[in-house]
Amino acid sequence: MAAPNKPTLTPAKTHKVKIIEVNQETHNVRSFRFSYPQGFEYKPGQFIMITLNVVQDGIPKLIKRSYSLSSAPTQEKHIETIVKLMGLGSKRLFEHMKGDELEITGPYGMFTFQENLSNEVHGRKLNHIVLLAAGSGITAPLSIVRYILDSRLALKVSLIFSNKTGHDIIARKELERLAAEHDNFSLYLTVTRPEEDPDWHGLSGRMDEKLIKAAVHDIADGLFYLCGPAEFVARKPILTIKDMSGLKIAIS
Ligand SMILES: Cc1cc2nc3c(=O)[nH]c(=O)nc-3n(C[C@H](O)[C@H](O)[C@H](O)COP(=O)(O)OP(=O)(O)OC[C@H]3O[C@@H](n4cnc5c(N)ncnc54)[C@H](O)[C@@H]3O)c2cc1C
């Protein structure tokens, strides 16, 4: 039997998976759905490594890149990740299409949501999961949202999601639909460059204490997950908020 309060994580293994769907999420972001690897078990928030064959300086080689899973373990037909086009690895991945086979290893990572463990801080149950995400850092929080809602857990979940413009919001339609369908899910979208998006009529400005406190009234009952690029997760206005009970941070 697992020791209490120790995460029960499955060891990483190598799997061959087939790409079963590719979707253009924004101008530079795609989601990739893979066939469900046999015997693969993961927790929301974990990541996989994808092996990619690239040519660098004229020399063919294999590289590995880490990608968080955006699917939830409740989705039994596929696993999914969402990738932003950046350099060598992501460019190679973007060349792959439906039907292609890739090698992945995983799952990895301790940034996990586990309903019986993570919502307990200092022996106190926290029933409000607060996810703070920016840009492609949405991958792991999306897995957590999908999992909590799919599993009908008796938890409140709030997602505060910052992007440059409305056009950069990954999975926007699904998130808005889930917020409309589930009373226990609240979605707050903010954009940092509203001047570049005349169609945007929502919140604007960087994520800071004022925005977080306006969205989350019961700060002391929240378990916070912070996920995004390094410059986002290191921002003092978020890290120094008083009364935040638990804080898990992941850099994407
Ligand atoms: C745990 C974990 C989870 C992650 N999850 C995700 C995820 O869900 N989604 C996601 O999109 N990413 C994720 N990442 C990041 C991902 O692993 C890769 O680092 C990312 O895709 C960039 O890899 P790349 O090979 O495309 O870029 P690289 O070639 O490694 O380049 C990285 C950066 O350097 C820049 N660069 C490249 N070449 C040059 C050059 N010659 N001169 C100057 N700059 C250069 C690129 O523009 C880019 O900004 C995650 C990382 C970790 C550690």
The ligand as an ORCA input file, in Angstrom:
! r2SCAN-3c Opt
* xyz 0 1
  C       8.266     20.031    -18.152
  C       8.122     20.786    -19.451
  C       6.896     20.849    -20.067
  C       6.759     21.548    -21.260
  N       5.538     21.611    -21.835
  C       5.387     22.281    -22.995
  C       4.097     22.346    -23.620
  O       3.117     21.781    -23.143
  N       4.001     23.034    -24.782
  C       5.086     23.667    -25.366
  O       4.928     24.278    -26.431
  N       6.315     23.614    -24.785
  C       6.491     22.929    -23.643
  N       7.741     22.842    -23.072
  C       8.902     23.420    -23.799
  C       9.435     22.383    -24.813
  O      10.001     21.278    -24.128
  C      10.547     22.938    -25.712
  O      11.556     23.513    -24.918
  C      10.014     23.960    -26.699
  O       9.092     23.318    -27.588
  C      11.166     24.552    -27.523
  O      11.862     23.519    -28.116
  P      12.351     23.651    -29.628
  O      13.198     22.476    -29.938
  O      11.224     23.953    -30.533
  O      13.219     24.968    -29.546
  P      14.794     25.037    -29.367
  O      15.455     24.795    -30.668
  O      15.202     24.194    -28.218
  O      14.892     26.562    -29.029
  C      14.432     27.096    -27.773
  C      14.415     28.626    -27.856
  O      15.593     29.151    -28.376
  C      15.326     29.912    -29.540
  N      16.376     29.626    -30.521
  C      16.508     28.486    -31.207
  N      17.567     28.563    -32.013
  C      18.111     29.798    -31.808
  C      19.222     30.475    -32.328
  N      20.028     29.915    -33.220
  N      19.470     31.725    -31.872
  C      18.685     32.303    -30.964
  N      17.616     31.717    -30.442
  C      17.333     30.486    -30.841
  C      14.014     29.470    -30.053
  O      13.362     30.502    -30.773
  C      13.352     29.161    -28.809
  O      12.849     30.359    -28.224
  C       7.894     22.180    -21.856
  C       9.138     22.105    -21.235
  C       9.257     21.420    -20.041
  C      10.610     21.384    -19.380
*
